[in-house]
Amino acid sequence: MRKVMIFILFLLALLGLYRMYNLLNVETSKEIKILVVYNPENLTNCRYVLNAYRSVLEEEGVPFELLSYTLLFNFEPDKVFLKKHPAIIFPDCINQKLHEDIKEWIQEYIHLGGAVLLAYDVGIKNHKGAYLKKALFSGILGLNYSTYDRLREKAYTHGYFKILQPNLLSITPGKLDKELKLIKGYAYGDLLYPVSRVDILDSSYQVVAEVLTKDGEIYPGVVIKPYGRGYVLWVNLPIGYLKAYSDDLPLRSVLRMFLLKLLHLPHLVNVPGALGGLIINWHIDANPDWHSIAMMIKEGYVRREIRQSFHITAGDFRDSFGDGLGFDACGRGKIFVQMLLPYGVVGSHGGWAHNWFSYGILENRIDLEKMEEYIHKNNQCLESITGYKIVEYSAPNGVHPQPVKTRILEKFGMNSYYYTGDTGSPPNRTFFDGKKVSDKVIAFPVMSFEDKASLYEIWDAGVSEDEVKSFLLSLIDFVVKEKTVRLFYSHPYDIPHYPNAIKAFIEKAVEFSKANRLRVESMSYFSDFLLRFLKTKYTFKLEGDNTLVVNLKNEEGLRDIAIAVPKEYVPTSKIHLRNFVEGKYRYVVIEDNVKELSISFSNKLP
């Protein structure tokens, strides 16, 4: 018994030291960091949600710190605190239960100019775990999303998400229903999300999105409420939970809106050179594409000025052994692989035979060992032709069982794969079943046109060529404006359905690339960059009233890493740097591959 007591006292002492470390770190640091706060009592059940927020913030280059919400009581929400911590995020799930005293602290913080993001179910229970009649922050928001006391099990329902301001939320073209602007999923149509029924207390807030239930009810979906000198944002979605279960876009869109578009927070830009990026990914399934490849080259659908990703199923059969329908990359199809080499990067489209492989997995005829065997066989064939290691992958018919398929890619040293989860999102370290799948292999979500993705699917739905052209051209405008990356995929044999639309798409991509407004590159290029970007150590430090110092370090080099700061800040040195202003930001791009750099910015008027 005595040993148990000593062990408990030891743990309490460690907890005290950790608490003191956090306090000293937050209090003495001059670094700008947003705070992502949580209730430690919920870590066991909701840690995966916290991990989801952490992963997206890392990928977006946002300086942040995880902090127990109880530690906020140790600080005064004054001007000094606000300068260092201009925003506080309360993730969903992990903050249901909060002590009521935090309300006054947050109220003062917002009133003085702070910004707070409340996700879904924050503060719906008291510190003992009982549902509140009103959510803790309902008075600040002007709406109550804790209605269990009145509605019981009907307090929560499912609803479609209608986006009223797609530009503010950075919604990818094609992701919304054309008529109602509802979020759609590839192959799923209008997506039903878990949402709260809400009581409106006052309507003095801006509605960015709405919830439409199957019963015809309309509730706020995303609201921004000014309060004093600051504002509070509430989202009626468990965005952390959704990210953790393969739907990245809601969380990423809300965070980018909150931190980058509303707050204009200094951050690193997660695209090379602060330029929008585009991947054009062609899936080459079988020997009908021998003709298609020759046509693409002749008609200018591939160009040397841009680099595309060509993923090939290399085997000599497609549906069953001996059918002769395969691409036969190491036989009769070899010349066509060689023809593609000047125009981009060759990747693997799965396990040797397109339909045999994908349906074999679905029907449990191909186990993990065979899956690995045929992916390796596909890679070996293509490597013998290209002369380089195959590192890109796309699953035939999108059949990519997680996490086992990605573990195979990791084993073979591959770095990227086309993915039908997280649709409409940029490349990311996807989550599956509450866990991050990989830190080494990046998922590239397919971009859909409503519930369709390939040109054949779009054509089969009767979409006109003018609509497809508008959609594809708007994609280029989107990635350029948002400084993000998206993947468009189809098959070479689909091009004849929309020849003029694809030609216009390629021409605009070439034009924007030549003008240094866009990078059209391979999947592996953007994966390499993101993996290097994530290894960058950085700080944004305040020095006095007018100086911001950014310190960066990366053992693999800093070339093409970019910093975004409010446009009023001007770098005091131009060594290694290129800088330009767009919108509310000044972008500073590191041009040399130095491993360490310190850059000072001044906002002092001349």
N, C-alpha and C positions, 0 to 999 in steps of 0.2 A: 504493500500500500504506500509505503514511504517513497519507493522508487517511482511510482506513478505520480505522486504529488510533485516530486522533484522535476520529473519530465514535463508536467503541466506548467510549472513555474518557469522552466526553461523556455517553453514555447511562448509563454506570455511575454517573457523578456525579449525574445526575438521579435515578436509582434510590435512591442513598444519601440525597439530600435528601428524597425522598418517604418513605423509611423513617424518617428522623429526624422528619419532620413527624408521621407516625402515632404514633411513640413519644411525642413531646411532647404531642400531642393527647390520647392515652389516659391519660398519666401525670398531667397537670396539671388536666384537666377535672374539675369536680365533678358533671358530669351523670350521671344514671342511664341506662345504655345496655346492652342485651344485645349480645353480640358474636357475629357470624356469621362464622365463620372458614373459611378455604379454603387449599388448597395452590396457590400461584401457578403451579406447573409444569403444573397441569391447566386453567388458564384458557382455553386455546385450544379444548380439546375440550368443556369443561363450563361455560363462562360462562353459557349459556342457563339452566342450573339455578340458578346464583346470582341471575340476573335474576328468576327465578320467585319465589324466596324474598323478594327485595327488594320485589317488587311486592305480595305479600300482606302483608308487614309494614307497608308504607306504607299500604295500605288498612285495616289493623287499628289504625292509630294507635299503633304500638309504637315506642318510641325504640330505635334500634339503630345499630350501626356494623359495616361490613365490614372484616375484618382478616386479614392473612396469619397463619396459625397459628404460624409461626416467631417472630413478634413476641411471643408469649406468654412465651417464654423470658426476655424482658427484664424481667419483672415477678415479684414474689413474690405468690403467691396468698393474701394475708393479708386481714385484716378490712377494711382500707381498699379493697382491690381488689374484694372481695366486695360491699361496699355500692354501689359504682359499677357493677359488672358482675355482677349476681346470677345470670345465666344465660349459657351459651355453647352455640351451635348449630353442629353439624358437618353441613352439607348432604350429600346423596348425590352420587355421581359425582365431585365436585370434591375429595373427601378420601379416595379409595381408598388413596392412597400417602402415608403419614406416617412421619416419623422416630420410632423407638421411644422416644426420650427424652421425647416429649410425654406418654407414658403416666403417668410419675411425677408430672409437673406437674398433669395433670388429676385424678389420683388424690388428690393433696393438696387441690386446689381443691374437689372434691366432699366430701371428708372434713371440710373446714372449714365446709361449708354451701352450697356452690355447686350449681347444677343444670345438667345437661348433656343435650342432645338429640343422639342419634346416629341418623342416618338410613341405613338399609339396608346400605350397603357401606363405611362409614367404617372406615379402618384395616385393610383386608383384605390390603394389600400392604406390603412393606417399602420403604425409601426408594429401592431399586434397581428396584422394580416387580415383584418376585417375590411370588407368593401366600404368605401366612403359614399355618402349620399351625393357628394360632389367631388370631382377630381380635385386634387390639391391645388392645381394652378388654374382652375376654371375661372376664378375671378379676374385673373390677368388676361386670360384668353378671350373671355366673353362667350365661352361655350363649355358645356359639361359633357365629358365623354365617359363618365362613370355613372351609368344608369341602372346598375344591377339592383339597387334597393327598390327601384320602381318597376323595372321590367323583368327582373330575374333572368332566366335563360335567354330571353329575347333581347337582352342588352347587346349581344353580339350576333352578327349575321354575316352573310357574304354579299359582296357587291362588285359591280363593274366600276373601273376607274376611268373617269372622264377628265381629260386634260384640257383645261381652259386656256392655259398659257404654255404651249409646247416649247417656245423659244426660251422661256425662263427656266424650264425644267430640263432643257437640252434633250428632248426626246428625238430619237433617231428617225429620219424619214422612213415611212412605211410601217412604223410600229403601231400607228393608230388607225382605227376604223375611219374611213373617209367621211362618213356622215355624222356620227355621234362623237368622234374623237376618243373612242374607248381604246384602252391598251389591249393589244392582241398578241397572241403567241403563235409561233410557227406550228402549224398543224392543229392547234387547239382553238383558234378563233378568239372571241372575246374572253378575256381571262377573269375568272371570279376570284376575288381576294377576301380574306378575313378582315372585317371592318367593324367599327363600333356604331351603334345608334347614338345619336347626339341630341342633347337639348340646347337650343340656342338661347343664350342669356342676353346678348346684344350682338348686333351684326357689324360692329365697327372694325372689321378686319377685311383683308384682301383674300379672296378665294382664288387659289391657283389651280385647284382640281376639285372635282366633286365625286361622290360615290352614288351610284344608281343601283338600288337593290332590284331583285326580280319582281318584287311587289310594287315597284314604281316609286318607292321612297327616294328622296334626294337628301344627302347629308354632305357636310363639308369633307373634303378629302385632304387638301393641303391648304392651310391658312397662314397668313402672315399678319400679326397684330402689332401695330406700333404701341409703345408703352413708354411714356416719358421720353427720354432721349434714345432709348433702344427699342428693341422689338423681340417678340417671341414667335416662333414658328412651330406649328403642330402638324403632324402628318398622321392620317387615319389609316395607317398600315403598319404591320410589324416588319419594318424594313430590314432589320437585322436578321430576323428569322428567315425572311425570304431569301436574302443573300446566302445564308447558310444552307439553304435547300435549293440551290441552282437557279435563283432569279436575282441577278446582280443589279439590274437596271434601276429599280425603285430606290434602293439605298444610294447608289452612286449619283443618280440624278438629283436627289434631295440634298446630298452633301455638297455637290458642285454648285447648286443654286444657292444654298445657305452660305457657304464659305467663300466661294469664288465670285459669284455674281452679286450677292447682296453685301457681303462683308469686305470684299476685295482684299482678302488675306494674302500676305506674301507667301509664296510657295515655289517649289520646283515644278517644272512643266514636264509631264511624263511622255512627251513625244520628241523625237530627235529634232534639235534646232528650233523648237517651238513652232514647227510647221505641222499642219494636219497630215494624216497618213491614210493611205488607201491600199488594201490588199485585194487584188483581182485573182481569185482562186478558181482554176478550171479543174474539174474532176474528169479524168479520162478513163472510162470504164472498160472499153472493149474495142474490137477492131473496126466498128463503123467510124471511129474517130481517126483512122488513117486518112480518110478523105477530108475530114474536118480540119485536121492540122495543116494540110497543104492549102486548104481554102483560107484559113486564118492568116497564114503568111502572105499569100497572094493578095488578099483583100485588105491587108493592113490592120487586122484586129490584134496583132501583136506588133510592137514597135521597139526598136532598140533604145529609145529615149526613156522608157519605163520598164520596170522589171515585174513580171507576174509570177505566180506560183502555179506550177503544173503538177498535179498529183495523179499518178498512174498506177492502175492495177495491172501488174506486169505479166500475169500468167497467160497460158495458151488456151485456157477454157474459161467460160463465164458462169454457166448455170450448173453444169455437171461435167465430170471427166470426159474428155474426148470430144466435146461439142464443137471445138474449133472456133468459138466465138470470142476468145480472149484477145487482148491487145498484143500478146506475144512479144513483149519488149525485147527479149533476148533472142528473138528469131526474126520473123518477117516484119515485126514492128520496130526493130532497132533503128532503122533509118529515120523514122518519124520522131523518136526520142531525140536523136542527134539534131534534127531540124529545129527543135525547140530550145536547144541549149543557149543560143545567143540572146534569148528573149526573157530569161528569168531563171528561176530555180526549180529543179525537179524534186518532187516529194513523193512519198508513198501513199497510194490510195488503198491501203489495207492488205488483205491476206491472199494475194496471188490470183484469186478468181472472185470477181465482184459479187455476184448474187449467191454463189455457192458459199462464200465465206460469211456474208451477213445473215443469210437465212439459216445457215448452220449454227450460228451463235444463238439466234432467236429460238431455234428448235432444239437447243441443247445437244446438237450433234458434234459441235466443235467445243472442246473443253479448253481450259486455260493453257495447257501444254501445246495443243494444236494451234491455238490462237498465236502463241509466241512463235511457233515453228514457221507458220506461213507469213507472218509479218516480217520475220527475219529473211525468209526466202525472197520476198518481194523486194526488200531493201538491198539484198546482195546483188540481185539481177540489175537493179537500177544503178547501183554504185559501180558495177563493172562497165557501164556505158558512160556515166557522167564523169567518173574519175574523182568524185568527191563523196564524202559521207552524207547519207540521206538523214536529214534531221527534222523534216516536216512530215505530217501525217494527216490524213482525213479518212474517216471510217466509211466504208461502203454502205450506202443507204442510211448513213448517220448512226449505225449501230455501234455504240461506244460504251459498253458497260463499265460504269465507274465503281470503285477506283482501279479495278484490276487491269483494264486496258491501258490506263495512263502509267501504271507501274511497269508494264512491259516497255512502254516508250522510254521511261526513265532508264531501265536496264540497258537499252540499246543506245543511250546517249542522245536521244532525240529531244528537241526543245520546244516543239509547238504542234498543235493539232486543231483542226476545224471541229467545231462543237455545236450541237443543237440545243444545249442548255444556255442559260443567260442571254437569250436572243435579244439582239438590238444593242448589246453592250460592247465596250472595247475589249481588247485582249486583257485577260486577268488570270489570277490564280484562283480558279473556281473552287467552290465548296460543293460537297455532296454529302447528304445525310448528316449535316451539322459539322463536318470536318473539312479542312482544307485538303484538296486532293494531292497537290504537289507544289513544292517551292522551286522545282527545276524545269518543269514543263508547263508552258503557258497555253491556256485555252483561248481559242479565237472563235467567239460566238458568231454564228451565221446571222446576217442581216436579212430580215424577211420583208416582203411586201404584203402587209396584213398577215394572213395565215399561210402564205406561200413563200418559197425562197428561190428555187431555180426558175430560169426563164421558161422551161417547159411547163412547170406548175402554174406559172402566171398566165401563159398562153392558153393552157387548158381551161382556165377560169374565165376566158373571154376578155381579158384586159387588152385595151387598144395599144398600138405602138406609141401613140402620142403620150399616153399615161405612163408607159414604161420609160420613155425618154425623159419626161419631166422628173420621174422618180430617181433615175440614175444621175441626172445632172444635179438634182437637189442634194444627193448624197455627197458629191464633191464639195458643194457650197457648205454643207453642214460640217464636214471634218475640218475644212479650212477655217471657218468661223469659230468653231468650238475648240480647235487645237486638240483634236482627239484622233483615234484610229478606228476604222471600221473595215469589216471584211465582206466583200460581195462574192458570191459563188454561183457557178452554173456549170454547164457542160458545153464543150465545143459544138456538139450536134444540136444544141438549142439555138444557136445564133441565127439560123435562117428564119426563125419565128419573128425575130425583131432585128433585122440587119441594120436598119438605119439608126435605131436607138442605140445599139451597141457601138456603131461607128462614131456617133456623136459623143458618146461616153468616153471612148478611147481618145478621140481628138481633144476633148476638154481636159482630160487627164494629162495628156502630153503638153498642151498649152500651159496649164498651171504648173507643171513640173519645170518647164523651161523658164518660167517666170519666177521660180523659187518660192512658190506659194503652197506647194504640195509635194509630198514624197509618195510616189507609187512604188512600193517595194514588196519584197517577198515576205511571207509569214515569218521565216526564220530571222530576217533582218530586224523586224520589230520585236521579236522575242528576245534576241540578243541584247537589244537596247534596253528593254524593260528589265531584264535580269540584271544588267549592269547598273541601271538607274536605281534599283532597289538596294544595291550595295553602297550607295552614296551616303556618307555621314554628313550631316549638315546642321547648322544652327542659324537662326535669325536673331541677332542681338541688338538691343537698343543701346545707343551711346549718347546720353544727353537727350535734348529735345529734338534735335534735327538730324541725327545720324543713325543709320541702320547698317550693321556690319553682318555680312553673310560669309560664313566659313564653310568650305566644302572639302571633302576628302574622299578619294576613291582609288584604291590600289590598282584598279583596272583602267583608270584614266577618266577624265571629265569631259572629253570632247563631245560636243553636241548637247551636253546637259544645259538646260536653260533655267533662268530664275525669272519669276514674275513678281514685280513689286508695284505698288500704286504709282501711277505715272509721274507724280510730283517728285519722286525720288530719282536722282541722277547719279550714275556711278562717277566717282572721283578719279578713277583710273580707267584707261582704255586698253591696257595690255591684255592680250588673249581674248578680247571681248568684241562682240557685235551687239548693238542694242537698237531697238526700235519700239515705237509706241503704237498700240492698237487698243481702242476703247479706253477702259479705265486703267490699263496696265502698261508698264514698261517691261519689255522682255529683253533680258541680257543673256546672250548665248556664248558659251565658252568654246572657242575655236581651236585651241591647241589641246593636245592630250596630256595636259599636266595632271599630276595625281593629287595636288593640294592647292587650294587657292582661297584667298581672303579678299572680299570685295566690299568696299565702303560706298554707301549711298548717302547723299545729302538732299534734304528737302528744303534747305534754307534758301529763301528767295534772294536773288542778287540785289 
